Amino acid sequence: MTRDDIRRMAKEAGLAEVKLSAGLEEMRTDMWQHFAELAAAAEREACAKVCESEGVTYDECMAGQMFAREIRARNQPPRGE
């Protein structure tokens, strides 16, 4: 998610209506980006838990575990950052 994505979504939600100085705008954008990252991580964790809880057969349970690991891996920063 880019800073432009965050700004667009905040504006769409009615949260970016107040004009601020450049420094305060940067700080607000940083806070919204952090909030968006936290919300996305919480949603990924909820999805991973669904994957883990689904499945009746052994193969379905193993697939659910694999999907849950892949979803949780998206919470990790890319290598090299």
Secondary structure, 3 states (H helix, E strand, C coil): CCHHHHHHHHHHCCCCCCCCCHHHHHHHHHHHHHHHHHHHHHHHHHHHHHHHHCCCCHHHHHHHHHHHHHHHHCCCCCCCC
